[in-house]
Amino acid sequence: MLTAPTDGELVERLRKGDEQAFEVLYQRYFKRIYHFIEKRLRVRADAEETTQEVFICVFSSIDSYRGEAPVAAWIFGITRRVIAARFKRKSHSMVPLADDDSDSTSDYGHHRSSEPSPLEAYEYQERAWRMTATLEQKLSREQRLLFRLHHLDERPISEIAQVLDKTEDSIKSNLYRTRKLLLAR
């Protein structure tokens, strides 16, 4: 019975010029990378193009993989950098086609939008993901409870202290440490 090669074995074979190893690695990660990108870009053509760009980067930088992290983590790191670079590329100025758009433009002709830019949306999403991971992995049960009660349920510190039978200062201190952990991510 043949076993599938490990990611590490594929990397070594790829470094030696084995194109079949790249094909196996590509097939193994294509769907995950594509869905990861599509969730962030929300445009199929852009997701397809960006996915190809990621795998070109994987192929061309395979020698930079040091093996300190799993291959999947390395590939997703490349994916995040390619997405961020895509958002940072210079966009061309837009000129209104008609003068009747005066409601949606300022005095200087710039379009006002309440929607975040694609880069801002991506950065918000990444930050939310990191904060959620921190909430689940780094915070104690009590810290999660305090965070939820104060920041999500909008309960005053005095009420939380009374319910948990703690001093207001201990609640404030614990919330401060919790926010510090979350903002560090």
Backbone as JSON, one array per atom type, in Angstrom:
{
  "sequence": "MLTAPTDGELVERLRKGDEQAFEVLYQRYFKRIYHFIEKRLRVRADAEETTQEVFICVFSSIDSYRGEAPVAAWIFGITRRVIAARFKRKSHSMVPLADDDSDSTSDYGHHRSSEPSPLEAYEYQERAWRMTATLEQKLSREQRLLFRLHHLDERPISEIAQVLDKTEDSIKSNLYRTRKLLLAR",
  "N": [[0.84, -1.19, 0.0], [0.64, 2.14, -0.93], [1.71, 5.14, 0.56], [0.74, 8.53, 0.92], [2.97, 11.18, 0.14], [4.58, 13.17, 2.66], [4.17, 16.67, 3.49], [6.65, 17.8, 3.97], [8.36, 16.01, 2.63], [7.51, 16.49, 0.03], [8.33, 19.15, -0.29], [11.12, 18.86, -0.18], [11.53, 17.26, -2.46], [10.6, 19.05, -4.39], [12.46, 21.09, -4.18], [14.56, 19.84, -5.38], [13.83, 19.94, -7.97], [11.64, 18.46, -8.82], [8.85, 18.45, -10.58], [6.43, 17.12, -10.37], [6.08, 16.9, -7.65], [5.4, 19.5, -6.97], [2.93, 19.66, -8.24], [1.45, 17.83, -6.71], [1.51, 19.11, -4.21], [0.18, 21.46, -4.91], [-2.39, 20.45, -5.62], [-3.11, 19.47, -3.15], [-3.42, 21.76, -1.54], [-4.85, 23.65, -2.97], [-7.77, 24.04, -2.93], [-8.26, 24.87, -0.25], [-6.71, 27.2, -0.06], [-7.81, 28.72, -2.14], [-10.51, 29.07, -1.22], [-10.02, 30.45, 1.15], [-8.96, 32.83, 0.13], [-11.09, 33.68, -1.54], [-13.11, 34.23, 0.33], [-12.16, 36.57, 1.36], [-11.72, 38.36, -0.78], [-14.02, 38.27, -2.34], [-14.65, 38.32, -5.04], [-14.83, 36.35, -7.76], [-13.07, 36.15, -10.06], [-10.88, 37.69, -9.2], [-10.15, 36.18, -6.98], [-9.36, 33.78, -8.19], [-7.18, 34.63, -9.74], [-5.48, 35.63, -7.73], [-5.04, 33.31, -6.24], [-3.53, 31.81, -8.06], [-1.31, 33.48, -8.15], [-0.38, 33.17, -5.55], [0.48, 30.47, -5.57], [2.49, 30.64, -7.45], [4.28, 32.19, -6.05], [4.81, 30.4, -3.95], [6.11, 28.35, -5.35], [8.32, 29.76, -6.41], [9.62, 30.6, -4.13], [10.35, 28.42, -2.63], [12.79, 27.61, -1.62], [13.16, 29.28, 0.51], [11.7, 28.27, 2.55], [12.03, 27.18, 5.79], [11.31, 25.14, 7.45], [10.51, 25.5, 10.05], [7.92, 25.86, 10.77], [4.74, 24.28, 10.08], [4.21, 23.27, 6.65], [1.75, 24.06, 5.63], [1.11, 26.31, 7.23], [3.14, 28.03, 6.41], [2.47, 28.37, 3.69], [-0.05, 29.6, 3.99], [0.79, 31.93, 5.21], [2.2, 33.13, 3.11], [0.01, 33.49, 1.46], [-1.53, 35.39, 2.9], [0.22, 37.59, 2.74], [0.29, 38.02, -0.04], [-2.38, 38.71, -0.53], [-2.57, 41.07, 1.02], [-0.67, 42.65, -0.34], [-1.94, 42.87, -2.76], [-4.11, 44.51, -2.14], [-2.78, 46.81, -1.5], [-1.72, 47.76, -3.83], [-1.4, 50.38, -6.13], [-4.25, 52.26, -6.85], [-6.18, 53.58, -9.54], [-7.25, 56.94, -10.03], [-10.66, 57.89, -9.85], [-13.01, 59.36, -11.98], [-16.0, 61.17, -11.95], [-18.7, 60.29, -14.13], [-20.85, 61.87, -14.72], [-22.32, 65.04, -13.87], [-24.42, 64.94, -12.13], [-24.06, 63.56, -9.83], [-23.78, 64.92, -7.47], [-24.74, 64.66, -4.83], [-23.43, 62.48, -3.75], [-20.82, 63.15, -3.65], [-18.09, 65.08, -2.38], [-17.23, 68.59, -1.94], [-14.87, 68.61, -3.28], [-14.97, 66.68, -5.16], [-14.44, 64.09, -4.49], [-15.4, 60.77, -3.85], [-17.67, 59.93, -1.34], [-17.87, 57.43, 1.04], [-19.4, 55.05, 3.12], [-18.59, 52.53, 3.34], [-15.89, 50.34, 4.13], [-12.6, 50.34, 2.65], [-11.35, 47.75, 0.43], [-8.85, 46.88, 1.46], [-8.99, 47.84, 4.11], [-11.2, 46.37, 5.01], [-10.2, 43.76, 4.8], [-8.05, 43.93, 6.63], [-9.49, 44.47, 8.99], [-10.93, 42.11, 9.2], [-8.85, 40.21, 9.51], [-7.78, 41.11, 11.93], [-9.94, 40.71, 13.64], [-10.07, 37.94, 13.51], [-7.62, 37.26, 14.73], [-8.08, 38.33, 17.27], [-10.24, 36.78, 18.13], [-9.03, 34.27, 18.22], [-7.19, 34.75, 20.27], [-8.98, 35.28, 22.36], [-10.04, 32.71, 22.68], [-7.78, 31.1, 23.2], [-5.83, 32.34, 24.88], [-6.98, 33.74, 26.99], [-8.27, 33.53, 30.3], [-11.07, 31.73, 31.7], [-12.51, 33.41, 33.38], [-11.62, 35.92, 32.51], [-12.67, 35.97, 29.91], [-15.39, 35.96, 30.53], [-15.65, 38.41, 31.94], [-14.93, 40.21, 29.9], [-16.99, 39.74, 28.04], [-19.27, 40.45, 29.57], [-18.79, 43.19, 30.19], [-17.92, 44.53, 27.77], [-19.41, 43.5, 25.64], [-22.03, 42.91, 26.54], [-22.42, 45.3, 27.71], [-22.46, 45.99, 30.44], [-22.21, 47.81, 33.5], [-19.19, 48.3, 35.43], [-19.55, 48.34, 38.19], [-21.88, 46.83, 38.54], [-21.05, 44.33, 37.56], [-19.05, 43.72, 39.41], [-20.58, 43.45, 41.72], [-22.25, 41.25, 41.06], [-20.34, 39.22, 40.69], [-19.17, 39.21, 43.13], [-16.8, 40.68, 43.74], [-14.24, 43.19, 44.04], [-14.54, 46.49, 42.61], [-12.14, 47.52, 41.72], [-10.61, 45.18, 41.27], [-12.0, 44.07, 39.15], [-11.68, 46.1, 37.21], [-8.9, 45.99, 36.93], [-8.51, 43.38, 35.98], [-9.94, 43.52, 33.58], [-8.38, 45.42, 32.27], [-5.95, 43.99, 31.89], [-6.96, 42.0, 30.24], [-7.82, 43.45, 27.94], [-5.34, 44.42, 27.17], [-4.01, 42.07, 26.43], [-5.62, 41.34, 24.24], [-5.33, 43.52, 22.48], [-2.69, 43.33, 21.85], [-2.49, 41.49, 19.91]],
  "CA": [[0.0, 0.0, 0.0], [1.42, 3.37, -1.03], [1.24, 6.24, 1.4], [0.95, 9.84, 0.31], [4.16, 11.84, 0.7], [4.32, 14.27, 3.59], [4.47, 17.99, 2.95], [8.11, 17.97, 4.05], [8.95, 15.24, 1.53], [7.2, 17.21, -1.21], [9.19, 20.33, -0.35], [12.47, 18.39, -0.54], [11.5, 16.85, -3.87], [10.43, 20.26, -5.19], [13.77, 21.77, -4.17], [15.43, 19.11, -6.32], [13.33, 20.15, -9.31], [10.57, 17.51, -9.14], [7.62, 19.19, -10.88], [5.29, 16.33, -9.9], [5.91, 17.24, -6.24], [4.64, 20.75, -6.92], [1.55, 19.34, -8.63], [0.8, 17.2, -5.55], [1.34, 20.17, -3.21], [-0.86, 22.33, -5.46], [-3.68, 19.77, -5.47], [-3.38, 19.31, -1.72], [-3.76, 23.02, -0.89], [-5.57, 24.58, -3.84], [-9.13, 24.37, -2.47], [-8.2, 25.63, 1.0], [-6.18, 28.54, -0.35], [-8.81, 29.42, -2.95], [-11.65, 29.47, -0.37], [-9.5, 31.47, 2.06], [-8.86, 34.08, -0.65], [-12.42, 34.08, -2.01], [-13.83, 34.83, 1.46], [-11.64, 37.91, 1.61], [-11.83, 39.22, -1.95], [-15.44, 38.22, -2.73], [-14.81, 38.4, -6.49], [-14.27, 35.08, -8.23], [-11.92, 36.35, -10.95], [-9.77, 38.14, -8.37], [-9.73, 35.05, -6.15], [-8.63, 32.84, -9.04], [-5.89, 35.24, -10.08], [-4.67, 35.71, -6.53], [-4.65, 31.94, -5.9], [-2.41, 31.47, -8.94], [-0.17, 34.28, -7.7], [0.13, 32.53, -4.33], [1.23, 29.26, -5.9], [3.73, 31.06, -8.11], [5.16, 32.59, -4.94], [5.22, 29.18, -3.26], [7.08, 27.68, -6.21], [9.54, 30.54, -6.57], [10.31, 30.85, -2.86], [10.41, 27.17, -1.88], [14.08, 27.52, -0.92], [13.11, 30.09, 1.73], [10.99, 27.52, 3.61], [13.04, 26.67, 6.72], [10.81, 23.99, 8.17], [10.24, 25.82, 11.46], [6.47, 25.77, 10.93], [4.19, 23.37, 9.07], [4.14, 23.8, 5.29], [0.44, 24.74, 5.49], [1.22, 27.64, 7.85], [4.0, 28.82, 5.53], [1.68, 28.71, 2.5], [-1.06, 30.58, 4.37], [1.51, 33.18, 5.43], [2.4, 33.7, 1.77], [-1.33, 33.89, 0.99], [-1.88, 36.66, 3.56], [1.06, 38.65, 2.2], [-0.14, 38.29, -1.41], [-3.65, 39.45, -0.44], [-2.27, 42.42, 1.5], [0.0, 43.36, -1.42], [-2.95, 43.15, -3.79], [-4.89, 45.66, -1.69], [-1.94, 48.0, -1.43], [-1.36, 48.24, -5.16], [-1.96, 51.71, -6.43], [-5.48, 52.28, -7.64], [-6.3, 54.77, -10.37], [-8.28, 57.89, -9.61], [-11.93, 57.75, -10.56], [-13.61, 60.63, -12.34], [-17.42, 60.94, -12.16], [-19.12, 60.37, -15.52], [-21.86, 62.92, -14.87], [-22.33, 66.02, -12.78], [-25.6, 64.77, -11.28], [-23.69, 62.78, -8.64], [-23.35, 65.88, -6.46], [-25.1, 64.23, -3.47], [-22.52, 61.46, -3.24], [-19.44, 63.63, -3.69], [-17.84, 66.27, -1.58], [-16.92, 69.77, -2.72], [-13.65, 68.37, -4.04], [-15.21, 65.66, -6.16], [-14.09, 62.75, -4.0], [-16.57, 59.96, -3.5], [-17.82, 59.62, 0.08], [-18.41, 56.09, 1.21], [-19.38, 54.52, 4.49], [-18.01, 51.2, 3.23], [-14.43, 50.35, 4.22], [-11.92, 49.92, 1.43], [-11.04, 46.31, 0.51], [-7.73, 46.69, 2.37], [-9.49, 48.02, 5.47], [-12.06, 45.22, 5.32], [-9.31, 42.61, 5.01], [-7.33, 44.14, 7.89], [-10.46, 44.3, 10.08], [-11.24, 40.68, 9.29], [-7.68, 39.54, 10.08], [-7.68, 41.51, 13.35], [-11.02, 40.01, 14.35], [-9.67, 36.53, 13.61], [-6.57, 37.15, 15.76], [-8.68, 38.6, 18.59], [-11.03, 35.6, 18.48], [-8.07, 33.21, 18.6], [-6.68, 35.13, 21.58], [-10.06, 35.05, 23.32], [-10.21, 31.28, 22.92], [-6.56, 30.4, 23.59], [-4.96, 33.01, 25.85], [-7.69, 34.32, 28.13], [-8.89, 32.59, 31.25], [-12.53, 31.7, 31.67], [-12.98, 34.62, 34.06], [-11.36, 37.07, 31.64], [-13.67, 35.94, 28.82], [-16.67, 36.35, 31.12], [-15.6, 39.85, 32.2], [-14.94, 40.89, 28.61], [-18.34, 39.64, 27.49], [-20.22, 41.24, 30.38], [-18.55, 44.63, 30.14], [-17.79, 45.1, 26.43], [-20.44, 43.04, 24.7], [-23.34, 43.11, 27.17], [-22.39, 46.7, 28.16], [-22.82, 46.13, 31.86], [-21.25, 48.65, 34.23], [-18.24, 47.59, 36.29], [-20.14, 48.2, 39.53], [-22.83, 45.7, 38.49], [-20.26, 43.1, 37.41], [-18.39, 43.48, 40.71], [-21.61, 42.99, 42.65], [-22.68, 39.91, 40.65], [-19.24, 38.26, 40.88], [-18.69, 39.37, 44.5], [-15.42, 41.14, 43.66], [-14.14, 44.65, 44.12], [-14.51, 47.16, 41.32], [-10.73, 47.64, 41.31], [-10.14, 43.91, 40.71], [-12.65, 43.94, 37.85], [-10.98, 47.02, 36.31], [-7.55, 45.47, 36.7], [-8.61, 42.19, 35.13], [-10.35, 43.99, 32.25], [-7.21, 46.07, 31.68], [-5.06, 42.91, 31.43], [-7.63, 41.33, 29.12], [-7.71, 44.33, 26.77], [-3.92, 44.47, 26.78], [-3.76, 40.83, 25.68], [-6.34, 41.38, 22.97], [-4.78, 44.54, 21.6], [-1.34, 42.94, 21.46], [-2.58, 40.54, 18.78]],
  "C": [[0.88, 1.25, 0.0], [0.83, 4.44, -0.13], [1.57, 7.55, 0.69], [2.19, 10.48, 0.94], [3.76, 12.96, 1.65], [4.64, 15.59, 2.9], [5.98, 18.22, 2.92], [8.82, 17.23, 2.92], [8.7, 15.94, 0.19], [8.09, 18.44, -1.38], [10.6, 19.92, -0.78], [12.53, 17.98, -2.0], [11.4, 18.07, -4.79], [11.75, 21.03, -5.28], [14.74, 21.12, -5.15], [14.92, 19.18, -7.75], [12.22, 19.21, -9.75], [9.25, 18.26, -9.34], [6.38, 18.44, -10.4], [5.02, 16.63, -8.41], [5.12, 18.54, -6.1], [3.18, 20.5, -7.25], [0.79, 18.73, -7.45], [0.52, 18.25, -4.47], [0.22, 21.12, -3.64], [-2.25, 21.71, -5.26], [-4.09, 19.67, -4.0], [-3.91, 20.59, -1.09], [-4.63, 23.95, -1.72], [-6.93, 24.99, -3.27], [-9.11, 25.22, -1.21], [-7.74, 27.06, 0.76], [-7.22, 29.35, -1.13], [-9.97, 29.91, -2.08], [-11.24, 30.55, 0.62], [-9.47, 32.83, 1.35], [-10.24, 34.58, -1.06], [-13.24, 34.73, -0.9], [-13.4, 36.28, 1.68], [-11.84, 38.86, 0.43], [-13.24, 39.32, -2.49], [-15.69, 38.39, -4.24], [-14.08, 37.19, -7.07], [-13.02, 35.26, -9.09], [-10.69, 36.78, -10.16], [-9.24, 37.0, -7.51], [-8.92, 34.05, -6.97], [-7.24, 33.37, -9.37], [-4.95, 35.27, -8.88], [-4.2, 34.32, -6.1], [-3.47, 31.51, -6.77], [-1.15, 32.22, -8.52], [0.46, 33.67, -6.45], [0.99, 31.32, -4.68], [2.49, 29.56, -6.71], [4.75, 31.47, -7.06], [5.68, 31.37, -4.18], [6.32, 28.5, -4.06], [8.4, 28.44, -6.24], [10.29, 30.77, -5.26], [10.44, 29.58, -2.01], [11.73, 27.03, -1.1], [14.09, 28.34, 0.37], [12.37, 29.37, 2.87], [12.04, 26.83, 4.48], [12.57, 25.47, 7.52], [10.51, 24.24, 9.64], [8.75, 25.74, 11.79], [5.96, 24.77, 9.9], [4.12, 24.05, 7.71], [2.83, 24.57, 5.1], [0.51, 26.15, 6.07], [2.07, 28.56, 6.98], [3.23, 29.28, 4.29], [0.61, 29.75, 2.85], [-0.43, 31.93, 4.69], [1.77, 33.89, 4.11], [1.07, 34.24, 1.25], [-1.72, 35.24, 1.6], [-1.07, 37.82, 2.98], [0.64, 39.01, 0.77], [-1.45, 39.09, -1.41], [-3.39, 40.89, -0.01], [-1.61, 43.25, 0.4], [-0.99, 43.74, -2.52], [-3.77, 44.39, -3.41], [-4.07, 46.94, -1.7], [-1.52, 48.54, -2.78], [-2.08, 49.54, -5.46], [-3.22, 51.58, -7.28], [-5.55, 53.59, -8.4], [-7.43, 55.65, -9.87], [-9.52, 57.7, -10.47], [-12.5, 59.15, -10.79], [-15.1, 60.37, -12.57], [-17.78, 61.13, -13.64], [-20.12, 61.49, -15.76], [-21.82, 63.84, -13.68], [-23.48, 65.83, -11.82], [-25.32, 63.92, -10.05], [-23.32, 63.69, -7.48], [-23.7, 65.46, -5.04], [-24.03, 63.31, -2.9], [-21.07, 61.89, -3.3], [-19.31, 64.86, -2.83], [-17.57, 67.45, -2.5], [-15.71, 69.56, -3.62], [-13.8, 67.25, -5.05], [-14.81, 64.26, -5.72], [-15.33, 62.03, -3.53], [-16.55, 59.67, -1.99], [-18.45, 58.25, 0.21], [-18.34, 55.67, 2.66], [-18.78, 53.12, 4.51], [-16.5, 51.29, 3.4], [-13.83, 49.92, 2.88], [-11.65, 48.41, 1.54], [-9.88, 46.02, 1.46], [-8.18, 46.81, 3.82], [-10.35, 46.83, 5.9], [-11.22, 43.99, 5.61], [-8.59, 42.73, 6.35], [-8.25, 43.98, 9.1], [-10.74, 42.82, 10.31], [-10.07, 39.9, 9.92], [-7.55, 39.85, 11.56], [-8.75, 40.8, 14.18], [-10.67, 38.54, 14.53], [-8.62, 36.36, 14.7], [-7.15, 37.38, 17.15], [-9.51, 37.4, 19.05], [-10.12, 34.46, 18.92], [-7.5, 33.5, 19.98], [-7.74, 34.89, 22.65], [-10.16, 33.58, 23.69], [-8.98, 30.63, 23.54], [-5.81, 31.02, 24.76], [-5.67, 33.53, 27.1], [-8.28, 33.23, 29.02], [-10.4, 32.66, 31.11], [-13.12, 32.98, 32.28], [-12.77, 35.85, 33.18], [-12.35, 37.13, 30.48], [-15.02, 36.41, 29.33], [-16.71, 37.86, 31.35], [-15.67, 40.65, 30.9], [-16.35, 40.9, 28.02], [-19.32, 40.53, 28.25], [-20.03, 42.74, 30.17], [-18.6, 45.19, 28.71], [-18.89, 44.68, 25.46], [-21.85, 43.26, 25.26], [-23.5, 44.53, 27.73], [-22.88, 46.89, 29.59], [-21.78, 46.99, 32.57], [-20.39, 47.81, 35.17], [-18.83, 47.37, 37.68], [-21.09, 47.0, 39.59], [-22.08, 44.37, 38.39], [-19.61, 42.73, 38.74], [-19.39, 42.92, 41.71], [-22.02, 41.55, 42.33], [-21.61, 38.87, 40.95], [-18.63, 38.32, 42.29], [-17.19, 39.68, 44.52], [-15.41, 42.65, 43.78], [-14.11, 45.24, 42.71], [-13.08, 47.28, 40.8], [-10.22, 46.32, 40.71], [-10.76, 43.66, 39.33], [-11.94, 44.83, 36.83], [-9.6, 46.49, 35.94], [-7.57, 44.27, 35.74], [-9.03, 42.58, 33.71], [-9.19, 44.67, 31.53], [-6.25, 45.02, 31.11], [-5.65, 42.19, 30.22], [-7.52, 42.16, 27.86], [-6.27, 44.41, 26.26], [-3.54, 43.23, 25.98], [-4.39, 40.88, 24.3], [-5.73, 42.37, 21.99], [-3.36, 44.22, 21.15], [-1.37, 42.05, 20.23], [-2.76, 41.26, 17.49]]
}
